[in-house]
Amino acid sequence: MTLTLTLAQVYAYSEMEQMVRECTCNDAQTPSEMLMREIAKGTFTVEFSAIMAIVWKRIKDKTNEHHAYKCLVLLTLTLALALALALALTQPYP
C-alpha cells in the first residue's frame, strides 16, 4: 500500500480530489494533459468546490514550488477549456 493511497483513505478524498492531488504532486514532471483534462471537466460538475479547495491550498504552499507551478498549469488548461466550451455554446445555431 502506498503512502498516497493511505492518505486518500485516511482523509476520505473523492476520486476527483485524488486526481487533483496526483496532478499537482511535488515531483518535477509536468502533469499529464489527459489527467488535467479530466479535472477540467470535473470543474463543470458538483466537484468544483472540492477541486478548487485543493488547488488553492496547494497554490498557497510555500514549502514546495512544484505545487504552485502545477496548479497554475492546471488552471491555465481549465480556463482554456472553459473558454472553448463557452464559445461553442454561444455560437448561433444554423
N, C-alpha and C positions, 0 to 999 in steps of 0.2 A: 504494500500500500504506500503510495507516495504522499509526501507532505501536503501537496496541493489538494489531493483528494481528501485527505484527513481534515484539512481546514475547511473545505467545502461542506463536509458532513457536520463538523462542529458548529459552524456559523450558519448552516442551512441555506447556502446560496442557491438561487434558482439556476437553471441551465444557462439562461442569458447572462446572469451575473458572473457565472463561471467563465463564460466566453469572453466577457469584458476583462476579467482578471487575467486570463490567458493572453489576450491580445495586448494588454498593457503591462506584461510582466517585465522584470528588470534585466532580461538578457539583452545583448547588443543587437540581435537580429531585428530586422524590420518586421512588423506584424503582417500576417498573411492577409492578402487582399480579399480572399474568399471569406475569411473569418470576419473581417471588417464589414463586408457587405451584409453578412448575416446580422451583425449587430446593428448596422444602419437600418435594416428592415425592421428590426425589433423596436426601434425608436418610434415607429408608426403604430405600435400596439400599447397595451396597458403596461408593458415592461419599461416604458420610457423613464419613469421616475427612478426605478431601480438602476437602470443603466447609467443615468446621469449622476446619481449619487456616488457610484463607484468612480466614474470619470472625474468628478470634481474632487473627490477625496484624493485620488492619485495625482491630479494636477497640483494640488497643494503640498504634496510630499516633497519636502526639501532634502531628504536623505538620498534620493535616487533620481538622477536626471532622466533616466530612461522612461520612468513612469510618465513624467510630464510630456516628454517628446512624443511618446507613443499615443498619449491621449490627444494631443494636438493633431497628429496624423489621422487618428480615428475621427475626430470632429471635422476635419477638413473633408474627408471622404463622405461622412454623413451629410454635411451641408451640400456637397456637390450632388449627391443622390437625391436629396430633398428638393434641390433646385430643379433638377431634371424632371422629377415627378410633378412638381408644381407647374412647370411649363407644359408638360404633357396634358395635365388636367385642365389648363386654361385655354388650350387651343380650341378654336371653334370647330364644331362638328361639321363634316362635309354635307 
